[in-house]
């Protein structure tokens, strides 16, 4: 007979074969659950595709991994911005303009962002001003992802 332990999320963490021990109760934890030989083989073949849920083993499909976006060089970043109508000099001016959606009131925050804009050699997809740039230009995340991946190729 096979037994298995599952972690707090229901994923397999240990297996036991009761036939492998003279005294299985001395080795196998009491909270290990009985599984069939077929379930044992299924889990061993695809360990990330099985989960213990409500007292039974169920097929599990892991969510797709989060996309990985490469950093963009400053040139790539500003070419992508230009492709959607944002110029570096206009953004710089907007950060200091009280009527601009890009206005940053705090002097230190504004100076920090200006340093990023003018001195950064690369930008990451989570760059804090990028979300605002997309929002102001009504660019949904999926389209921004596409733009980012395109910019990585230029």
N, C-alpha and C positions, 0 to 999 in steps of 0.2 A: 504494500500500500504506500502511496505517495502522500506527503503532506507539504504544505507551503505556508510561509508567513508573508504577509503583505504589509507594506508601510502605511502610514496614516492617510496617504492619498489613494490607497487601494492597489498600488503597484507591487509586483512580486519582489521580495527581498531575500528569501532563503527557501531552499527545498530540502526535503528529508525523505529518505526511503526507509520505512520501518524495518525492512528485511536486512538492512545493513548493520543493525545494532542488536546485541544480545538483549539489552534492556532499553528499548526505544524511549520509554518514559524518563529515563535518566538523561537523555540527550536532546530529545525533541521538545521544544517549548510547548506548554499546555495550550497556548493560543494558536498553534499551527492548525490549519484546517486541512481536512482530507480533500484530495483532488484525484481525478482519474489519471490513469497512465496517458490517455490521449490529451487531457488538459495539460499535463506536465510537458509532453512533447510540443504541444502548441505554444506554450509559454516559452520554452527553450528556443524554439524556432523563431519566434517574433516577440521578444520580451516586452517591447514597448507598445504592443497592440492588444494587451490583455489587462484587465483591471478587475479587482474584487469589489463588487457593488452589492449592497444589501444581501450579503450572504451567498452570493453566487459569482462565478467568473463570467465576465462579459467582454465581448470584442470592443476594443477601444481604438478610435482613430485620433492620433495626436493632432493638435492644431498645427497649421503650417507655421514654419518659423517666421519671425519678424524679418522684413526685408532688410538687407544690409546695403547702405548707401555709401559709396566711396566719398572721401573728402574731395572737394573741388578746389582746384587752384583758384587764386583770385581772378585770373583771366577767365577761367571757365565760369565762375560764379557771376561775374559782371557781364559776360556775354549772354548768359541765360537771363539775367535781369533785363538786359537791353532787349532781348527777344520778346519780352512781355511788356516793354515800354517803360522800364525803370532805368534811369541813368544815375550813376554814382553821384554826380554833382547835385542832381535834383534831390536825392535822398539826403545828402548832407545838408542842403539848404532847408529841407522839410523838418529835419530834426531840431533846428533852431527856430522854426516858424510856428508861432502859437496857433495859427490857423490850419496847420498841416496835420493830417492824421498820424504822421510820424513824429510829431513834436514830443520831446522829452523834457519835462520841466526841471527836473533835478540836474544841477550843473555837473555834479560828479558822474551821474549816470550818463548824461549826454556826452561828456568828454570821453568816457569809457567806450561808448558805442562809436564815437567818431574815430577813436584810435583803432577799434576793430575794423571799421569800414575802410580806413585809409592805409593801415599798416599790416593787416593780416595777409599772410601768404597763402592761406587756405581757409576754407569754410566747411563746416560739417552740416549735415542735414538738420540738426537740432539747433542751429544758430538762432539765437533768441529773436532777432529782428526779422528773420525769414518768415515766421508765422504771420507777423503783422503785414509784411510786404504782400503775402499771398491773400490775406484777408482783405486788404484795401483794394486789391486788384481782382477780387472775387474769383480766386483760383482755388478749386477744391483740392484736397490732399492728393487724390489719385492723379490729378493733372500735374500737381507739383512734383510728385514722384516721377512721373514721366519726363517732365522738364529736367529734373535733377539728373536722371539717368542719361538723357540726351546730352546734357552739358558735360558729363563725365567722358563723353566720346570726342569732344572737340578740342 
